[in-house]
Amino acid sequence: MRVASALPVLVAGVTAQGVKGPYEQCGGQGYADAACQNGWQCTTYNPWYAQCVPAATSTPAGGIATSATTTTRPTTTSASSSSPTTTLVTIITTAPTTTTGRRTTTTGLIVDSSLWPTPTALQSGWYWIRAVAEPNFHSYLQPQATAAPSLSTNAPAIIASAKNAAQYNVASGQLIQNRFGNGPNLYLHVENPTDKTQRTLKTWFETTPNTYGAFAFQGDTLVWSVADINRPNTAAWLVCGTGKELFVNTGAYLYNTPAGCSDHTIHSYGGSLADV
């Protein structure tokens, strides 16, 4: 219940089970199909995963739908004079819309991965993503942990220890992190710069799909491309600073590397365990 105590909640009466909220899983192999709440539709990304996403008419022109996660949990009460009874309690967590200098976003619930960990064994249909060269050899893509539970406009993408490695797949140009029911899945976003010659583009995770460019796998190599930037190498990435944050490298690979950064390509890995 730590999440409920730190976030605005609405406690309602009995709620229909099986109705999923925004960006929750609603189907997939081994998962009971479920309906999405009004204004959201269940979209299948691959045989293993379907998610509630905004219906075509749910977002006003020029706006962004506000994200909310609805969770129904049974609670048991008892009295000395009667048998225990079970009541369904619905907790609705609303994520506010935030405007920044570069973009307007619908904030998502980003939590410390130690609270809701990814399975330690790779799940069918998903991949680890890691660097394969020094100084970050076999360091893994993951969102930077934040104070939890908390609402955050973004969680920087980092290349770090295998201990908190996350599992990913690419569908419809989106790089999706599977959180296996521990909250909404995350999407890797890329900064849309005003100056299209900018050498480094920030990346971060949010609960809403990326709106700039598209991800793909070429073999096992993760690439990103966009129509308005002509990149010499779509597989070129930079890992920068002591925080090991991941950036798109819009310049040449291994040439004029920005200070404090190292050149990398990053790759899917299908081993059962994330190793070092």
PLY file of the C-alpha trace (Angstrom):
ply
format ascii 1.0
element vertex 276
property float x
property float y
property float z
element edge 275
property int vertex1
property int vertex2
end_header
0.00 0.00 0.00
3.00 2.34 -0.14
1.98 3.51 -3.59
-1.49 4.46 -2.41
-0.17 6.49 0.52
2.06 8.64 -1.70
-0.39 9.35 -4.51
-3.83 10.91 -4.87
-6.41 8.14 -4.64
-10.11 7.69 -5.05
-11.70 4.83 -3.15
-14.86 3.57 -4.76
-17.28 0.75 -4.14
-17.37 -2.54 -5.90
-15.89 -2.26 -9.41
-16.22 -4.67 -12.30
-13.23 -6.94 -12.51
-11.38 -7.49 -15.79
-11.57 -3.87 -17.02
-8.07 -2.51 -17.52
-6.91 1.08 -17.19
-4.61 3.17 -19.41
-1.50 1.36 -20.65
-2.23 -1.78 -18.65
-1.81 -5.21 -20.19
-5.09 -6.48 -21.63
-4.12 -9.65 -23.47
-1.41 -11.90 -24.82
-0.30 -15.50 -24.73
-0.93 -16.94 -21.27
-2.88 -13.84 -20.17
-6.66 -13.70 -19.80
-8.10 -11.22 -22.30
-9.64 -8.15 -20.69
-11.56 -5.07 -21.82
-10.15 -1.54 -21.56
-11.96 1.32 -19.84
-14.00 3.79 -21.90
-11.90 5.82 -24.33
-9.15 3.18 -24.52
-8.69 0.22 -26.83
-6.78 -3.04 -26.50
-3.96 -3.10 -29.07
-1.93 -6.25 -29.77
1.80 -5.65 -30.28
2.87 -9.27 -30.62
1.54 -12.73 -29.69
2.67 -12.24 -26.08
1.50 -8.74 -25.30
-1.49 -6.42 -25.77
-1.96 -3.07 -24.02
-4.71 -0.49 -23.40
-3.89 2.59 -25.49
-5.93 5.73 -26.27
-8.74 5.16 -28.76
-8.59 7.33 -31.86
-11.20 9.71 -30.49
-10.07 9.84 -26.85
-7.53 12.68 -27.13
-8.77 16.22 -27.86
-7.22 18.04 -30.81
-3.88 19.49 -29.80
-3.95 17.75 -26.44
-2.59 14.71 -24.72
-4.77 12.27 -22.82
-4.15 12.23 -19.09
-2.91 8.84 -17.95
-4.55 7.01 -15.07
-3.98 3.56 -13.65
-6.91 1.73 -12.05
-6.16 -1.14 -9.72
-8.79 -3.28 -8.00
-7.68 -5.10 -4.88
-9.73 -7.24 -2.45
-9.58 -6.23 1.22
-10.84 -8.36 4.08
-12.55 -7.02 7.20
-13.85 -8.87 10.23
-15.81 -8.22 13.40
-16.11 -10.28 16.54
-19.82 -10.84 15.91
-19.69 -11.78 12.24
-17.72 -13.70 9.65
-15.01 -11.92 7.64
-16.28 -10.12 4.54
-14.42 -9.10 1.40
-14.83 -5.72 -0.28
-13.31 -4.61 -3.58
-11.37 -1.36 -3.27
-10.50 0.54 -6.43
-7.48 2.83 -6.33
-7.31 5.32 -9.19
-3.94 6.99 -9.64
-3.96 10.03 -11.91
-0.84 11.23 -13.70
-0.94 15.01 -14.33
0.13 16.66 -17.58
3.37 18.64 -17.33
4.73 21.27 -19.73
8.49 21.71 -20.12
10.57 23.93 -22.34
11.00 21.25 -24.97
7.89 19.14 -24.79
4.51 18.59 -23.20
4.17 15.20 -21.60
1.70 13.15 -19.66
3.66 12.10 -16.62
3.84 8.43 -15.74
4.39 6.42 -12.60
8.09 5.57 -12.61
9.19 3.51 -9.65
12.39 2.11 -8.25
12.97 -1.22 -9.97
13.86 -2.76 -6.60
10.19 -2.43 -5.56
8.71 -4.05 -8.66
11.59 -6.07 -10.12
11.78 -7.52 -13.60
11.88 -11.34 -13.65
15.49 -12.46 -13.35
15.02 -14.99 -16.17
14.29 -13.83 -19.70
10.63 -14.23 -20.68
9.51 -15.59 -24.05
9.25 -12.92 -26.76
11.45 -10.37 -24.94
15.14 -9.47 -24.94
17.80 -7.91 -22.80
19.57 -4.96 -24.47
23.22 -4.34 -23.67
26.47 -2.69 -24.73
29.16 -5.03 -26.02
32.34 -2.94 -25.75
34.37 -1.23 -23.04
34.01 0.85 -20.95
30.44 -0.49 -20.59
30.91 -4.09 -21.69
27.79 -6.11 -20.87
26.06 -3.22 -19.13
22.31 -3.27 -19.70
19.63 -0.81 -20.79
17.25 0.21 -17.98
15.41 3.25 -16.60
17.28 5.17 -13.94
15.73 4.38 -10.55
13.89 7.27 -8.90
12.75 7.87 -5.37
9.77 5.56 -5.08
6.90 5.70 -5.09
6.86 8.98 -6.97
5.46 10.70 -10.03
8.14 11.67 -12.52
8.01 13.40 -15.90
10.68 11.01 -17.14
13.20 8.39 -16.12
16.54 8.75 -17.94
17.65 5.73 -19.96
20.94 4.40 -18.65
23.37 1.58 -19.39
24.13 -0.04 -16.04
24.52 -3.20 -14.01
22.90 -6.47 -15.06
21.27 -6.58 -11.61
18.42 -4.31 -12.74
18.40 -5.24 -16.42
14.98 -4.82 -18.02
13.33 -6.80 -20.84
12.35 -5.25 -24.18
10.89 -5.73 -27.61
10.25 -3.50 -30.62
6.73 -3.18 -32.04
5.42 -0.60 -34.52
8.59 1.47 -34.16
8.32 1.60 -30.36
10.90 0.18 -27.96
8.76 -1.25 -25.16
9.91 -2.28 -21.70
7.76 -5.04 -20.24
7.02 -4.50 -16.56
5.12 -7.79 -16.25
2.04 -6.37 -14.58
3.97 -4.22 -12.08
2.48 -1.01 -13.47
2.19 0.20 -17.07
4.85 -0.71 -19.59
7.44 1.91 -20.49
8.48 3.35 -23.86
11.90 4.72 -24.77
11.65 8.34 -25.94
14.10 10.44 -27.97
14.51 14.22 -27.72
13.22 16.24 -30.68
15.76 19.09 -30.89
15.13 22.53 -32.35
18.66 22.40 -33.79
18.74 19.32 -36.01
22.57 19.40 -36.04
22.68 18.79 -32.27
25.19 16.00 -31.65
23.53 14.26 -28.68
19.83 13.53 -28.24
18.62 12.64 -24.77
16.64 9.44 -24.20
14.23 8.62 -21.38
11.36 6.32 -20.45
7.69 7.24 -20.10
4.41 5.35 -19.92
3.23 6.92 -23.20
4.59 5.99 -26.67
7.53 7.83 -28.22
6.53 10.51 -30.75
9.86 11.22 -32.47
11.51 8.71 -34.79
11.29 4.94 -34.83
13.24 2.05 -33.32
14.09 -1.20 -35.05
16.38 -4.19 -34.77
18.87 -4.76 -37.59
19.97 -8.26 -36.76
20.55 -7.93 -33.02
21.55 -4.24 -33.22
19.15 -1.57 -31.94
18.82 1.34 -34.37
16.84 4.57 -34.31
16.01 6.77 -37.30
13.95 9.86 -38.06
13.13 11.61 -41.34
14.47 15.07 -40.46
17.97 14.02 -39.27
20.39 12.34 -41.69
22.49 10.18 -39.38
25.71 8.62 -40.75
25.08 5.55 -38.60
21.63 4.75 -37.20
23.22 2.27 -34.77
25.46 4.89 -33.10
24.80 5.64 -29.44
26.68 7.51 -26.72
26.90 6.67 -23.02
27.77 9.81 -21.09
28.69 11.00 -17.61
28.97 9.22 -14.30
25.28 8.38 -14.52
25.87 6.36 -17.72
22.98 8.07 -19.50
22.17 6.90 -23.03
22.08 9.39 -25.93
21.46 9.08 -29.65
24.68 9.95 -31.52
23.68 12.00 -34.56
27.30 12.25 -35.75
29.81 9.72 -36.96
30.62 6.68 -34.85
34.04 6.87 -33.11
34.70 10.37 -34.49
34.82 13.61 -32.48
33.24 11.87 -29.52
31.82 14.46 -27.09
33.77 14.93 -23.85
32.64 12.61 -21.09
30.99 10.17 -23.51
31.90 6.82 -25.01
30.77 5.44 -28.37
28.62 2.32 -28.35
26.31 0.15 -30.35
23.72 -1.69 -28.27
22.36 -5.14 -28.95
19.57 -7.52 -28.03
20.62 -10.57 -26.05
18.54 -13.73 -25.78
20.35 -15.52 -22.98
18.24 -16.81 -20.13
20.00 -14.57 -17.61
21.51 -11.11 -17.89
25.17 -11.73 -17.16
28.19 -9.49 -16.70
0 1
1 2
2 3
3 4
4 5
5 6
6 7
7 8
8 9
9 10
10 11
11 12
12 13
13 14
14 15
15 16
16 17
17 18
18 19
19 20
20 21
21 22
22 23
23 24
24 25
25 26
26 27
27 28
28 29
29 30
30 31
31 32
32 33
33 34
34 35
35 36
36 37
37 38
38 39
39 40
40 41
41 42
42 43
43 44
44 45
45 46
46 47
47 48
48 49
49 50
50 51
51 52
52 53
53 54
54 55
55 56
56 57
57 58
58 59
59 60
60 61
61 62
62 63
63 64
64 65
65 66
66 67
67 68
68 69
69 70
70 71
71 72
72 73
73 74
74 75
75 76
76 77
77 78
78 79
79 80
80 81
81 82
82 83
83 84
84 85
85 86
86 87
87 88
88 89
89 90
90 91
91 92
92 93
93 94
94 95
95 96
96 97
97 98
98 99
99 100
100 101
101 102
102 103
103 104
104 105
105 106
106 107
107 108
108 109
109 110
110 111
111 112
112 113
113 114
114 115
115 116
116 117
117 118
118 119
119 120
120 121
121 122
122 123
123 124
124 125
125 126
126 127
127 128
128 129
129 130
130 131
131 132
132 133
133 134
134 135
135 136
136 137
137 138
138 139
139 140
140 141
141 142
142 143
143 144
144 145
145 146
146 147
147 148
148 149
149 150
150 151
151 152
152 153
153 154
154 155
155 156
156 157
157 158
158 159
159 160
160 161
161 162
162 163
163 164
164 165
165 166
166 167
167 168
168 169
169 170
170 171
171 172
172 173
173 174
174 175
175 176
176 177
177 178
178 179
179 180
180 181
181 182
182 183
183 184
184 185
185 186
186 187
187 188
188 189
189 190
190 191
191 192
192 193
193 194
194 195
195 196
196 197
197 198
198 199
199 200
200 201
201 202
202 203
203 204
204 205
205 206
206 207
207 208
208 209
209 210
210 211
211 212
212 213
213 214
214 215
215 216
216 217
217 218
218 219
219 220
220 221
221 222
222 223
223 224
224 225
225 226
226 227
227 228
228 229
229 230
230 231
231 232
232 233
233 234
234 235
235 236
236 237
237 238
238 239
239 240
240 241
241 242
242 243
243 244
244 245
245 246
246 247
247 248
248 249
249 250
250 251
251 252
252 253
253 254
254 255
255 256
256 257
257 258
258 259
259 260
260 261
261 262
262 263
263 264
264 265
265 266
266 267
267 268
268 269
269 270
270 271
271 272
272 273
273 274
274 275
